[in-house]
Amino acid sequence: MTKREKIFQAGAKLFAERSYNSVGIRDIAREADVNSAMISYYFGGKTGLLREIFSSFSDRMVSVIKRSMSEAKDHDELVELNVAAFLDDARNNRDVYLVGLRELNHDSEELQDLRVSLYNTGWEHFTQFLAKTGARTDHREEVKDICFTAVLGTVFSDYLLGGGHYIDDDQKVEEYRKTVTILLKAGSPALWE
């Protein structure tokens, strides 16, 4: 593993465990077993590292969205594919998702452009999917914002509110996936009809 990768993983781990504001450069350097100057060298500092982690989160989210929307034939199949793919990817990239989800809820200037880009890209793909399936695509911005927040909040509620007790447990994740899928299939189609 390169020093850059070690720093990325250490930053993601510590930001996920303690939050961005409570972690210092020295903490990251100690966790990565590198000189603290390496963080500035590779990322331009702690904020640059956070941006890189959030960018990774965004890229992962968009990849799942694109894949699911290209494969799904209808809303129910889209929900099944998205929930399964998001949970699988989150389980394999736990710290990146925890940091990304937490930072979606903050209004920090450092990440505003990345948050807006993720939101816009997600809606661009979803609008294309709606058009492909013959559903309505003319929704007010408030409805889009509420739906974006509600869907992500539902899929990742265990990380946001439950500490990952279901998503991280090999025995419980399938029941969690089924429950979230049922909730989203039952609730969201009415918005697009």
Disulfide bonds with the S-S distance in Angstrom:
none
